[in-house]
Amino acid sequence: MVSRRNRFQKERGQAFLEYVILIVVVALAALFVLVSFSDRLRDMITGVTVSLGGEQAASADKSSIDIVKELDKTGVNE
């Protein structure tokens, strides 16, 4: 009886670990997609904003990498 209980606890721990690994893999994949398409997404959002009557931001012509470098230098996005 002791071995069955011990085995059940090990299986529960293993299932929990599998779920954690799955969540980490999905989060990393989502992060990769966002980084890969961030410039395109920003361009699409800027286009919608302009077509609805808004103004184009000064940072709309910059790449994401340039914006991050500016954040490193100034600490704020201008």
N, C-alpha and C positions, 0 to 999 in steps of 0.2 A: 504494500500500500504506500509506503514511503517513496518508493521509486516512481510510482505513477504521479504522485503529487509533485515531486521534484522535476519530472519530465514535463509536466504541464506548465510549470513555472518557466522552464527554459524555453518552451515553445512560445509562450506569451512574450517573453523578452525578445526572442528572435523576430516575431511578427512586428513588434514595436520598432525594432531596429530597421526592419525592411521598410516600414512606412516612413521613417525618418529619412532614410536614404532616398526613397522615391520623391519625397517633398524637396529635398536638397537638389536632386537632379532636375526636377521641374522648375524650381526657382532659378537655377543656373541657366537653363535653356531660355526662360523668359527674359532674364537679364541679357543674355547674348542677343536675342532678337531685338530687344529695345535698343541696345547699343548699335547693332548693325543697321537698323532702320531709323535711328533718331533724326538724322538730317532730313530724310524723306517725310517723316511724320511732322516735323516742325514746318517744312515747306507746305504741306497740305493744310495744316492748321492756320498758317499765315494766309494762304490763299482764301480760305473760308472767311477769315476775319476781314480781309480786304474786300471781298465780294459782299459782305454784309454791311459795309460802310465804315469799318474800322481803319486804323492807320497801321502801316507796316512798321514793325519794330526795327530799330537800328541793328539789332543782332540777327535779323532774318537772313542776311547775306553771308553770315559767317558759318563755318562748320562747327560741329559740336566740340571738336578738339580745340579749336581756337577759343571758344567760349570758356571751356574748362581751364585753359591756360590763363585767361584773363581773371578767372575766379581765384586761381592760385596767387596771382600777383596782387590783386586789389582786395580780395576777400568778399566782394559783392559784385553782382552782375549789373552793369550799367546799361 
